[in-house]
């Protein structure tokens, strides 16, 4: 049985701020002490300086689903037609975009979804058919390395790829499929030298718990935090796959979480606004102190 944990959950955005349609991919950038995330249908990257509340937005030419940074502050973005290098202007709105790589999409209505860097700075992201009702398992997981090479599909047969994360030492990789027909989280042994995952096994089956396994974060103790979409919960699993903690958030569809703050002891949570029956909090970003700390988000090891 899991222990229900009731830390204070704070909404970061004021009452006048319009919610995101699909808030995703929170990234805490230590160099700026700022939180970034995306709004997929609005084609936006958003930055919030948490201490001052200053907010900046940039609009991209197409939907953007996941982001990572290189050491210079450039963005590696997983979008509809491929992976892009994005340079953000200081003032907001203006962006410079350059395509880096793209897989051969087997269907027209596809895009990248969840993505982040491994501990060595390789960028990983998966693709999905955007019409989730189609339940099309055409999604694939890719690796983009510091030399600018996009791998062949490393994992295939995914409906809605999500939940990427790595253990603190980088030797375990996590991946989920959040589609209602799947609701699975897998663990892999991960070769930190080659970037190859092996020995795929079920880490947690969310058919046995509440919600669908969306985006994730790994804390400094090696525990895996998953957003339980449709359940309004954050679930923490130990490295052995045991559910040991759950935290309620005021949005029914939490989408991804990331550690940040000055001491990396805050868990930032994005959310999705449902098409019907949305509350005032759905689509906003939240902060919770879960009683554990995270690790700095790895930067992309290459040059963008």
SULFEN-V935805 format. One record per residue. RES is the residue in three letters. PHI is phi in whole degrees, 0 to 359 (999 if undefined). Layout:
# SULFEN-V935805
res=RES phi=PHI
res=RES phi=PHI
This chain:
# SULFEN-V935805
res=UNK phi=999
res=UNK phi=266
res=UNK phi=267
res=UNK phi=288
res=UNK phi=241
res=UNK phi=238
res=UNK phi=288
res=UNK phi=289
res=UNK phi=251
res=UNK phi=250
res=UNK phi=277
res=UNK phi=281
res=UNK phi=258
res=UNK phi=289
res=UNK phi=297
res=UNK phi=275
res=UNK phi=278
res=UNK phi=295
res=UNK phi=286
res=UNK phi=283
res=UNK phi=289
res=UNK phi=223
res=UNK phi=285
res=UNK phi=207
res=UNK phi=53
res=UNK phi=293
res=UNK phi=223
res=UNK phi=270
res=UNK phi=263
res=UNK phi=302
res=UNK phi=300
res=UNK phi=253
res=UNK phi=51
res=UNK phi=222
res=UNK phi=257
res=UNK phi=247
res=UNK phi=202
res=UNK phi=236
res=UNK phi=240
res=UNK phi=299
res=UNK phi=293
res=UNK phi=279
res=UNK phi=61
res=UNK phi=246
res=UNK phi=254
res=UNK phi=239
res=UNK phi=238
res=UNK phi=234
res=UNK phi=276
res=UNK phi=297
res=UNK phi=295
res=UNK phi=262
res=UNK phi=82
res=UNK phi=292
res=UNK phi=240
res=UNK phi=228
res=UNK phi=232
res=UNK phi=231
res=UNK phi=255
res=UNK phi=263
res=UNK phi=291
res=UNK phi=210
res=UNK phi=301
res=UNK phi=240
res=UNK phi=248
res=UNK phi=207
res=UNK phi=219
res=UNK phi=216
res=UNK phi=244
res=UNK phi=264
res=UNK phi=290
res=UNK phi=267
res=UNK phi=91
res=UNK phi=282
res=UNK phi=254
res=UNK phi=257
res=UNK phi=241
res=UNK phi=267
res=UNK phi=235
res=UNK phi=285
res=UNK phi=257
res=UNK phi=160
res=UNK phi=262
res=UNK phi=230
res=UNK phi=269
res=UNK phi=236
res=UNK phi=256
res=UNK phi=265
res=UNK phi=287
res=UNK phi=297
res=UNK phi=276
res=UNK phi=95
res=UNK phi=69
res=UNK phi=280
res=UNK phi=223
res=UNK phi=247
res=UNK phi=235
res=UNK phi=222
res=UNK phi=287
res=UNK phi=262
res=UNK phi=193
res=UNK phi=206
res=UNK phi=281
res=UNK phi=270
res=UNK phi=287
res=UNK phi=285
res=UNK phi=227
res=UNK phi=285
res=UNK phi=269
res=UNK phi=232
res=UNK phi=201
res=UNK phi=288
res=UNK phi=232
res=UNK phi=285
res=UNK phi=199
res=UNK phi=190
res=UNK phi=268
res=UNK phi=284
res=UNK phi=294
res=UNK phi=265
res=UNK phi=90
res=UNK phi=277
res=UNK phi=266
res=UNK phi=242
res=UNK phi=202
res=UNK phi=242
res=UNK phi=252
res=UNK phi=206
res=UNK phi=284
res=UNK phi=291
res=UNK phi=279
res=UNK phi=295
res=UNK phi=297
res=UNK phi=289
res=UNK phi=49
res=UNK phi=272
res=UNK phi=277
res=UNK phi=269
res=UNK phi=290
res=UNK phi=221
res=UNK phi=255
res=UNK phi=234
res=UNK phi=239
res=UNK phi=241
res=UNK phi=260
res=UNK phi=295
res=UNK phi=274
res=UNK phi=81
res=UNK phi=255
res=UNK phi=270
res=UNK phi=290
res=UNK phi=293
res=UNK phi=305
res=UNK phi=272
res=UNK phi=229
res=UNK phi=234
res=UNK phi=76
res=UNK phi=268
res=UNK phi=269
res=UNK phi=227
res=UNK phi=296
res=UNK phi=198
res=UNK phi=70
res=UNK phi=298
res=UNK phi=189
res=UNK phi=226
res=UNK phi=298
res=UNK phi=305
res=UNK phi=271
res=UNK phi=80
res=UNK phi=268
res=UNK phi=237
res=UNK phi=251
res=UNK phi=245
res=UNK phi=207
res=UNK phi=231
res=UNK phi=238
res=UNK phi=269
res=UNK phi=297
res=UNK phi=305
res=UNK phi=279
res=UNK phi=246
res=UNK phi=56
res=UNK phi=244
res=UNK phi=240
res=UNK phi=246
res=UNK phi=243
res=UNK phi=226
res=UNK phi=286
res=UNK phi=240
res=UNK phi=277
res=UNK phi=291
res=UNK phi=281
res=UNK phi=266
res=UNK phi=73
res=UNK phi=252
res=UNK phi=273
res=UNK phi=221
res=UNK phi=58
res=UNK phi=294
res=UNK phi=212
res=UNK phi=289
res=UNK phi=268
res=UNK phi=207
res=UNK phi=253
res=UNK phi=282
res=UNK phi=296
res=UNK phi=263
res=UNK phi=226
res=UNK phi=275
res=UNK phi=84
res=UNK phi=244
res=UNK phi=281
res=UNK phi=264
res=UNK phi=287
res=UNK phi=218
res=UNK phi=212
res=UNK phi=248
res=UNK phi=272
res=UNK phi=293
res=UNK phi=273
res=UNK phi=86
res=UNK phi=275
res=UNK phi=253
res=UNK phi=261
res=UNK phi=238
res=UNK phi=282
res=UNK phi=271
res=UNK phi=298
res=UNK phi=76
res=UNK phi=241
res=UNK phi=64
res=UNK phi=226
res=UNK phi=252
res=UNK phi=243
res=UNK phi=249
res=UNK phi=251
res=UNK phi=290
res=UNK phi=302
res=UNK phi=272
res=UNK phi=87
res=UNK phi=267
res=UNK phi=286
res=UNK phi=239
res=UNK phi=201
res=UNK phi=220
res=UNK phi=232
res=UNK phi=276
res=UNK phi=239
res=UNK phi=278
res=UNK phi=239
res=UNK phi=290
res=UNK phi=237
res=UNK phi=299
res=UNK phi=245
res=UNK phi=198
res=UNK phi=230
res=UNK phi=206
res=UNK phi=280
res=UNK phi=194
res=UNK phi=87
res=UNK phi=300
res=UNK phi=252
res=UNK phi=54
res=UNK phi=249
res=UNK phi=248
res=UNK phi=257
res=UNK phi=268
res=UNK phi=229
res=UNK phi=270
res=UNK phi=212
res=UNK phi=251
res=UNK phi=267
res=UNK phi=295
res=UNK phi=295
res=UNK phi=225
res=UNK phi=70
res=UNK phi=289
res=UNK phi=270
res=UNK phi=294
res=UNK phi=264
res=UNK phi=297
res=UNK phi=93
res=UNK phi=258
res=UNK phi=248
res=UNK phi=233
res=UNK phi=231
res=UNK phi=221
res=UNK phi=263
res=UNK phi=276
res=UNK phi=88
res=UNK phi=223
res=UNK phi=252
res=UNK phi=253
res=UNK phi=237
res=UNK phi=301
res=UNK phi=293
res=UNK phi=298
res=UNK phi=267
res=UNK phi=296
res=UNK phi=280
res=UNK phi=268
res=UNK phi=255
res=UNK phi=260
